[in-house]
């Protein structure tokens, strides 16, 4: 069968393409290399760039008037957001109550005048504080060292009712521990003062290490051992007869409080009067409602100026105490409380506008806004006072 014209054309075309196996890309590359090899620098096109790689680098926008350098990042992290090296100056003030202006009896409440006033102050920060934990947990000014005890003797053979005997019992001011059998044991002190106040009777003071509560009992003193009863050898129902008695703990200056109203509250009692005959419930033994507390509050408040209110403290009677800082007391008695600002309690005050400072009215109070008595100890602290220097910043903070 004879092939058509088109079939013959296809066969001839296929044979002709065998000599052109490289594709179009290879041909273009080969021609480009051959062009580079044969054309020298003097034969280059007049519009050709000498450094094509430099031309391809990013040179910025031609529409920009000038290329501005990147702004440096601020290293200041305070809420004022100002440049401290130019706009403000920080004065570090070291204050020691030994060098206070008014040499009063209490170094926890004093005036400290500056030799040179600091003008245009915008913030105050407490950077360090040292307070000796020497104030007494039990003291007259705290109203928790006294109670009135009444003993009701049993009827005698001559009288139906012998007159009751009442005495005011005082413990020594100071700091105590619980159940350590040392002279500072609150149980030993209470035992001693009760029995010294009622020589004809014998009181026992027992402590439960399981419940942490105290039990006070009253007995006759008719069969004491040789040398008398002691704290380690107390009277009991096995050797003596029980005697009814009552205690009025509402004997301190803060007896109207709901909490911390006197000695009884520290001993674990929540009723200010217990065991009264008129109540129809005479007792010869009473046990506390809560554990014995000789530690006191674990914080105090520092004030530098009545108007610098950072911490607000609500009292049970709906009164409110405002102070500059809350100081956490986390050391035993007679140790130093070091506050270096490492905790999360805020200790910085920002002025509403630049203010001149000439003195600090420093005071340290408890949770009831009563001055703590350091018993001869002294307070020291460091304050960072920030002064504004830049006039525009000063004007912006005034408005």
C-alpha positions in Angstrom: 0.0 0.0 0.0 1.4 3.3 -1.0 1.9 6.0 1.7 0.2 9.2 1.5 1.9 12.5 1.2 1.3 13.4 4.8 2.7 10.1 6.1 5.9 10.6 4.0 6.2 14.1 5.3 6.1 12.9 9.0 8.7 10.2 8.4 11.1 12.7 6.7 10.5 15.2 9.6 11.3 12.6 12.3 14.6 11.7 10.5 15.5 15.4 10.3 14.9 16.0 14.1 17.4 13.3 15.1 20.2 15.9 14.6 18.5 18.3 17.0 18.1 16.2 20.2 18.9 19.0 22.7 15.8 20.9 23.9 15.3 24.6 23.6 16.6 25.2 27.2 19.9 23.5 26.4 20.3 25.4 23.2 19.7 28.7 24.9 22.2 28.0 27.7 24.8 26.9 25.1 24.3 30.0 23.1 24.5 32.2 26.2 27.8 30.7 27.3 29.2 31.0 23.8 28.1 34.6 23.9 29.9 35.3 27.2 33.1 33.6 25.8 33.3 35.6 22.7 32.2 39.0 23.9 34.8 40.9 26.0 34.3 43.9 28.2 35.0 46.3 25.4 32.3 44.6 23.3 29.5 44.8 26.0 26.3 46.6 25.4 26.6 50.3 26.4 23.5 50.0 28.7 24.7 46.8 30.4 25.3 47.1 34.2 28.9 46.5 35.4 27.8 45.0 38.8 24.5 43.2 38.4 24.7 41.7 41.9 25.0 45.1 43.6 22.0 46.2 41.6 19.9 43.4 42.9 20.5 44.3 46.6 17.7 46.0 48.6 18.4 49.8 48.6 15.1 51.0 50.2 12.3 53.0 48.8 13.2 55.8 46.3 10.2 57.7 47.6 11.6 58.0 51.1 13.3 61.4 51.9 16.0 59.7 53.9 16.8 56.3 55.4 16.3 56.6 59.3 18.2 54.2 61.5 16.2 51.8 63.7 15.2 53.4 67.1 17.1 51.8 70.0 15.0 49.7 72.4 14.3 51.2 75.8 15.8 49.4 78.7 13.5 51.0 81.3 10.6 48.9 82.5 8.9 51.2 85.0 5.4 52.4 84.6 6.5 56.0 84.1 8.1 55.1 80.7 10.6 57.9 80.9 14.4 58.0 80.1 16.0 58.0 83.5 19.4 59.0 82.2 18.0 62.4 80.9 14.6 63.1 82.3 14.8 62.0 86.0 17.2 61.5 88.8 16.9 58.9 91.6 18.1 59.8 95.1 18.8 56.9 97.4 18.1 57.9 101.0 19.4 55.9 103.9 17.3 56.5 107.0 18.2 55.2 110.5 16.0 55.8 113.5 19.1 56.4 115.7 19.6 59.6 113.8 16.0 60.8 113.8 15.1 64.4 114.2 12.9 64.0 117.3 14.6 61.7 119.9 11.4 60.3 121.4 11.0 57.1 123.4 9.6 55.1 120.5 11.8 54.6 117.4 8.8 53.2 115.5 7.2 56.6 115.4 9.5 59.5 114.5 10.2 62.5 112.2 13.2 62.4 109.9 14.0 65.8 108.3 16.1 66.1 105.2 19.1 68.4 105.2 18.3 69.5 101.7 14.7 69.4 100.4 14.1 67.3 97.2 12.0 69.1 94.7 9.7 67.8 92.0 9.5 64.3 93.3 7.3 61.9 91.3 7.7 58.6 93.1 8.9 57.0 96.3 10.0 53.4 96.5 11.1 51.3 99.5 14.1 49.3 98.4 15.2 47.8 101.8 14.0 47.7 105.4 15.5 46.3 108.6 13.2 46.0 111.7 14.1 44.1 114.9 11.3 41.7 115.9 11.6 42.8 119.5 8.1 44.1 120.3 6.2 42.2 123.0 3.3 39.8 122.2 2.1 40.3 125.7 2.1 43.8 127.1 0.0 46.3 129.0 -0.4 48.5 125.9 -1.7 45.5 124.0 -4.1 44.8 126.8 -3.4 41.1 127.2 -1.5 40.5 130.4 -4.3 40.5 133.0 -7.5 38.7 134.0 -9.8 38.7 137.1 -10.1 35.3 138.8 -12.8 34.6 141.4 -12.8 31.5 143.6 -15.9 30.2 145.3 -15.0 28.3 148.4 -17.3 25.4 149.4 -19.8 26.0 152.3 -18.2 25.6 155.8 -19.8 24.0 158.8 -20.6 27.5 160.3 -21.7 29.4 157.2 -23.9 28.2 154.3 -21.9 30.2 151.8 -18.3 31.5 152.3 -17.5 34.8 150.6 -16.0 34.5 147.2 -12.4 35.6 146.7 -11.4 37.7 143.7 -7.9 38.7 142.6 -6.5 40.4 139.5 -3.8 38.1 138.0 -1.0 39.6 135.9 1.6 37.9 133.8 5.0 39.4 133.1 5.2 41.5 129.9 7.3 39.9 127.2 7.4 37.1 124.6 6.6 33.5 125.4 6.8 30.0 124.0 4.4 27.1 124.6 5.2 23.8 126.5 9.0 24.0 126.2 9.5 23.7 130.0 11.8 26.7 130.0 11.3 30.0 132.0 9.7 31.6 129.0 6.9 29.0 128.8 3.5 30.7 129.0 2.1 27.7 130.8 4.7 27.9 133.6 4.2 31.7 133.9 0.4 31.3 134.1 0.7 28.5 136.7 3.0 30.6 138.9 0.9 33.8 138.8 -2.4 31.9 139.6 -1.0 30.1 142.6 0.8 33.2 143.9 -2.5 35.1 143.8 -4.4 32.4 145.7 -2.2 30.9 148.4 -5.0 28.9 150.0 -5.8 27.0 146.8 -4.0 25.1 144.1 -4.4 25.8 140.4 -3.3 23.4 137.7 -2.4 24.4 134.1 -2.3 21.6 131.7 -1.6 21.6 127.9 -2.6 19.0 125.3 0.0 18.4 122.7 -2.6 16.7 120.6 -5.2 19.5 120.5 -2.9 22.5 121.3 -5.5 23.7 123.9 -5.0 24.7 127.6 -7.0 23.5 130.6 -7.1 25.4 133.9 -8.5 23.8 137.1 -8.8 24.8 140.7 -8.4 22.5 143.8 -8.0 22.7 147.5 -4.5 22.7 148.9 -4.9 20.4 151.9 -2.6 17.6 151.0 0.4 19.1 149.2 3.6 17.0 148.8 6.7 17.9 150.6 7.9 21.2 149.3 4.4 22.0 147.9 2.9 21.6 144.4 5.0 22.6 141.4 4.4 22.8 137.7 5.9 19.4 137.2 3.9 18.0 140.1 0.5 19.7 140.1 -2.6 19.2 142.2 -5.3 16.9 140.8 -8.6 15.3 141.6 -6.8 12.3 142.9 -5.3 14.2 145.9 -7.5 17.3 146.3 -11.1 18.4 146.1 -12.3 20.5 143.1 -13.1 24.2 143.7 -15.5 26.2 141.5 -14.0 29.4 140.1 -14.6 31.9 137.3 -12.4 34.1 135.1 -13.2 37.5 133.6 -10.8 38.0 130.7 -12.4 41.4 129.8 -9.9 43.2 131.9 -7.7 44.9 129.2 -8.1 48.2 127.4 -9.3 46.5 124.2 -12.0 44.3 125.8 -14.7 45.7 123.4 -13.0 44.2 120.3 -14.3 41.2 118.6 -10.9 39.6 118.3 -7.6 40.0 120.3 -9.5 41.5 123.2 -7.2 40.3 125.9 -5.2 37.5 127.6 -7.9 35.0 127.3 -8.0 35.3 123.5 -4.3 34.4 123.3 -4.9 31.5 125.7 -7.5 30.1 123.3 -10.7 31.2 125.0 -13.4 32.9 122.8 -15.7 33.9 125.7 -14.6 36.7 127.9 -16.3 35.4 131.0 -16.4 31.8 132.0 -17.6 29.9 135.1 -19.8 32.5 136.8 -22.1 31.2 139.5 -24.8 33.7 138.5 -24.9 32.1 135.1 -26.0 28.8 136.8 -23.0 27.0 135.4 -20.3 26.8 138.1 -17.1 25.1 136.9 -13.9 23.8 138.5 -12.1 23.3 135.2 -12.2 25.2 131.9 -10.6 24.3 128.6 -9.8 26.7 125.8 -11.8 26.8 122.5 -8.8 27.3 120.3 -5.1 26.7 120.3 -2.8 28.8 122.4 -1.4 31.7 120.4 1.9 33.3 121.5 3.2 34.3 118.0 1.1 37.4 117.3 0.3 38.8 113.9 2.8 38.0 111.1 2.8 41.5 109.6 3.1 45.2 110.4 2.5 48.3 108.4 5.0 51.0 107.5 3.9 54.6 107.0 6.1 57.4 105.5 3.4 60.0 105.1 -0.3 60.0 106.0 -1.2 60.8 102.3 1.0 58.1 100.7 -1.6 55.3 100.8 -0.5 52.1 99.0 -1.9 49.4 101.2 -5.5 49.5 102.6 -6.3 47.3 105.6 -9.9 46.7 106.7 -10.5 46.2 110.4 -13.4 44.2 111.9 -15.2 47.5 113.0 -15.3 48.6 109.4 -12.5 51.1 110.0 -9.8 51.2 107.3 -6.0 51.6 107.9 -3.9 52.9 105.0 -0.1 52.6 104.9 2.8 52.9 102.6 3.9 49.2 102.8 3.0 45.9 104.4 6.0 44.2 106.0 5.9 40.5 106.4 7.3 39.2 109.7 8.8 35.8 109.0 11.5 35.5 111.6 11.3 34.5 115.3 11.4 37.0 118.2 14.6 38.9 118.7 15.7 38.4 115.1 15.9 41.0 112.4 13.2 41.3 109.7 15.0 42.0 106.4 12.8 43.2 103.6 14.7 43.5 100.3 11.7 44.0 98.1 12.0 40.4 96.8 8.4 39.5 97.6 5.3 40.5 95.7 4.1 43.2 98.0 4.0 46.6 96.4 6.2 49.2 98.1 6.1 52.2 95.7 4.0 55.3 95.6 3.5 57.6 92.5 2.7 61.2 93.1 -0.2 62.7 91.2 2.0 65.6 90.4 5.6 66.7 91.2 5.9 67.4 94.9 8.6 68.8 97.1 9.7 66.7 100.1 11.4 68.0 103.2 10.7 65.3 105.8 9.4 61.8 106.4 6.8 61.0 109.1 7.8 57.4 109.8 5.7 55.0 111.9 5.3 51.3 112.3 1.9 50.0 113.5 0.2 46.7 114.0 -3.1 45.4 112.5 -5.1 47.7 114.8 -3.0 50.8 114.0 -1.2 50.7 117.3 2.5 51.7 117.4 4.7 48.7 117.9 7.2 49.1 120.8 10.6 48.0 119.7 12.0 47.9 123.3 15.1 49.8 122.4 15.5 48.5 118.9 16.0 50.7 115.9 14.7 50.8 112.3 16.7 51.4 109.2 15.6 51.6 105.6 16.5 52.8 102.1 14.2 54.9 100.0 14.5 55.6 96.2 13.2 59.1 95.6 12.7 59.9 91.9 13.1 63.6 91.0 11.9 64.9 87.6 14.5 67.0 85.7 13.0 67.5 82.2 10.9 70.6 82.0 8.5 69.2 79.4 8.0 66.1 81.5 7.4 68.3 84.6 4.7 70.3 82.8 3.0 67.2 81.4 2.8 65.7 84.9 1.4 68.9 86.4 -1.6 68.9 84.1 
